[in-house]
Amino acid sequence: MEHASSAPQRRRLKIIGTVASFALFAISVIVLAYIVKELDAAEIRKAFAAASGRQVLLAVFFAAMSYLILTGYDAIGFRQLKVKVPYRITALGSFTSYAVSFTLGFPLLTGGTVRYWIYSAIGVGARHIASLTLIAGVTFWLGMGAVLGLCLLLMAAEIAELSRLPIVINRLIGIGLLAAIASYLVWVSRRPRALNFQGWSMNLPNLKVSLTQLTLGALDVCAAGACLYVLLPQGYGISYGTFIAAYVFACILGIASHAPGGIGVFEATILLALPGIPSEQLLGSLLLFRLWYYIVPFILALLLLAGREIMIRSHWLKTDLGLEAGRAGRERPDSRTAARPLERDNVDG
């Protein structure tokens, strides 16, 4: 049973979370308007004209695959936390949180706020949501590190032409990344590990779950990279393995810059890493990639969040006006068949 002393704190957290959610939504709309304003319609038309229909369809397919894989991040997190949440809600929370955080940047803040907006409505507590966001972050970085490490180790010569580093240095960096990941896996396999911070504690995933995280993270990175790779101009002989290393490095720099969606930093890194492709053509590919992987999912996420909020508010409005079935004099549903909230043991934060 919930302690009375924690009830005011939970109410405060709910109010803060609601205010933060609406603020984030407002900021998202403003950022979207700014992004759309900065887009050059002529350049977009030129980029579409340069890309074949097959390239665009493949880009959309790989973008969809990436976001589908991302739903597994939250699914793994909830399983680790022993919280039962229907997949449709997990998919909504995961897709919207990543679509928003990818575009706005600061994923711990923006992604965490969207998750709180979605999951708190079904009773998932703030502590569980914070843990879920952290587990998802670990999944992302495990996959990113594994892909980059393997590429640097196995394709050191090809990547040396892009990185301007000696082959041996590329291999050493790759070995270092893979060794760091292996050390983490060994560390969590020895015994249960936990993170503790100011009274907050979270058990880290064990070896089996960590390997699943690594696999999902790597598949997500490869699918997202493929979305851009299929849009590149044809005939320049850049292998996917070489390209994905440049893509991962550009993503890391974009994240480190804290620019919304890594915009500017990501594009500049790709332009420097792929000097063999004419800049004008490469910029067109990057523009299409940002459209299909960032802007379109971002718009879809905002529409889903707005639609969900409208439906919730409409229900509350009917209740406030006394229009629900019970007050209208219609027969109330049998309490035995009425929908029940998730069990407290499963969702209490």
NORKA-V107076 format. One record per run of one state. SS is the DSSP state (H for helix, E for strand, L for the rest). FROM is the first residue (numbers start at 0). LEN is the number of residues. If there is no record, write none. Layout:
ss=SS from=FROM len=LEN
ss=SS from=FROM len=LEN
This chain:
ss=L from=0 len=3
ss=H from=3 len=35
ss=L from=38 len=2
ss=H from=40 len=10
ss=L from=50 len=2
ss=H from=52 len=29
ss=L from=81 len=5
ss=H from=86 len=18
ss=L from=104 len=2
ss=H from=106 len=16
ss=L from=122 len=3
ss=H from=125 len=29
ss=L from=154 len=1
ss=H from=155 len=8
ss=L from=163 len=3
ss=H from=166 len=24
ss=L from=190 len=3
ss=E from=193 len=4
ss=L from=197 len=2
ss=E from=199 len=4
ss=L from=203 len=3
ss=H from=206 len=23
ss=L from=229 len=10
ss=H from=239 len=18
ss=L from=257 len=2
ss=H from=259 len=3
ss=L from=262 len=2
ss=H from=264 len=9
ss=L from=273 len=5
ss=H from=278 len=42
ss=L from=320 len=23
ss=H from=343 len=4
ss=L from=347 len=2
